[in-house]
Amino acid sequence: MISYIRGYYVVVIEGIELERFLNHLSRNNIRLYNIKREKLSIECCIDREDFKKFKKIHKNNNYKIKIKQKVGLPFIAIRIYKNKVMLISAILSFFILFFTSQFVTDIYIEVPEGIKKEEIRKELYNIGLKPGTYKKNIDRKKIRDEIMLKFDDVAYVSINVKGTNIFVTITKKAETLSESEKSNYCNIISTKDAIIEKVIARSGNAVVSEGDIVKSGDILIKGADTKSLPEVWANTFYEVEKSESYEEVIKEKTGNKKRVYTIKFYDKEYTIRRKIDYKDYTIENKEYDISIKNYTFPVKIKVSTFYETKDKKVTKDKDELKEKLQQESLNELNYIIPPSARYKDVSYDYKVEKNMLKYIITVHTLENIVEVKNLSKSEAENMILELNNSTEEQVPSNPEKRPINDIRNELDIKEEQKQDEKLDTQDN
């Protein structure tokens, strides 16, 4: 280790009577070590301080000396000194790396379903958490409070710094029960436009009957019991129309291409301009990050490739196009028609207009169109009062249509009132 700090030479000595020469070096206080004997040569190590004496003795002898290697810190320092540009570049690279590692390069956001990531990113940007922000200036408590104040659904915001990247995790509040206490009563409303086929009112009062036309959101049954839900079967119609041109113009690449490079540094972009003289072209963009483990450099390289194209007219096979449109229509119908619906009729038609092929399919189904709308206790009580008031017997204003007992009772009351009035006048 000491020899490495001082520096030493690895030399090869060639000649006759090498032992005699080594003894001569030893008498002149020149230390040799790690000596390896070969046929006509000796390999050994000499300290850097003894090498000057060694050179003087070598001049007066007929031995061939070769310096095989220079080892140690002094020789490394000499090589670095001779390559000043490399040294300065290494120092500058170190400082640039240290400087850029103090700033944010990317922000990764993880949000649960129901919260929009872009709105969170925009709010973080307004607060000051964005690429190029000095990491020591990030106030996690302030950012967390601002986000939770802005978004009511957010329960907690976790902010973690890893290298030059920021990882933000949003936790959503648990869904709470409705403030109004629910009752066992509900209204049954229509889920879609339909023609009523059959009403099975297990509870509540039906306000529609067979043959009625209802719209989505109309009330079908009032005051139904949630433990005994009614059914309302109705005729519904679904129509899907798909169209596509059987003559298509595609962009065909000619083989010519040009690349444009864009360097991104934080929020700034620097594009190396290049003239694109293609009349028609398509663009493919690729972006490359420069990173080492968790450290991502704030520099990104975007490569935009411009491909020259020419228009080519292609005629599609009409039978294949029909099958394609039919399959797409059936897939859409399978998605929009509920599984519980019963198919009654299916009709389809093809139309050709200019270079367009249209496929129309209509499905007639029978399905249960009920949707439960729960009522609160106060709404249920008001509904019951309305039903009771509507069922009370009303006294007709026309005496001819009133029951005979009611008319007699009213006449008796009037005669009694007249007799009372006569007695009052006689007393006076």
Order of alpha helices (4+ residues) and beta strands (2+ residues): alpha-beta-alpha-beta-beta-alpha-beta-alpha-alpha-beta-alpha-alpha-beta-beta-beta-beta-beta-beta-beta-beta-beta-beta-beta-beta-alpha-beta-beta-beta-alpha-alpha
